[in-house]
Amino acid sequence: MASPINQYAIYNQNILRINLNEMVQRRAAEQGKELTDQEADDYANKLRRELNWDSIFEQIDEFIKNGITS
């Protein structure tokens, strides 16, 4: 979890920060699974190296191609 100081920081850029450990824990809970902190850390470390960002890139490309409409 982000520190209380940085949790609501204001930046000049749009920054996407993902806490993979927390996301793994939450997604596991959604599936009815309870992971230890070590298991979540192991999954997060593997995901950090293997996640495929194609979907997010494709969405950004499509948005840019269509332009800002609102």
N, C-alpha and C positions, 0 to 999 in steps of 0.2 A: 504494500500500500504506500502511496506517496506520503512524504512527510507532511505534517500540517502546514508547514511554511510554504512548500512548493505545490501543494494540492490545488490551490486557487491562484497560481501565479498568472500574470498577464504578460503575454509575449507579443512582439510585433509580427511574428510569423505564426501560421497555423501549424501546430506541432501535434503529431499523433504519437502518443506514448502508450504502449501496451505492457502491462505487467503479466507476462506469460504464466508465472506461477499462480497468480490469483485467477487468471482466466481458466487455467487447467482445473483448479479446484472447483470453481463455479460450474464449469461445463460437466465435470464428473458428477457433481451433486445433482445436476439436472437429469443425469442418467441413473440416479439412484446409487451412485458409487461414492464411497468415502475413501479418499487417498490420504496417506500420511504426508507430512511436509516433504519428506525425502522422495517419495514417489512423485509428487507434483513437481519437485525440482528436477528429477530425472527426466520426466516427460517434457518439461519446459526447455531444458537444455537441448534435448533432441529436436524439439520443434524449432528452436532458435536457428538451428543449422539447416532444417529441412522444409520449413514452411515455403509454400509457393505463393508469391504475391501477384500472379498473373491476373486474378480476378479483380483486384483493386486497381491494377494498372489499366485493365480493359475499361473499367468504369470511369476512370479519370480521362482516358483517351476519348471515350464516347461523349463525355461531358464537354470536353474542349472542342470536339468536332461540331457539336450542336450549339455551342456558345451559351452565353448567359441570357436567359429569357425572362428572368424576374428581377 
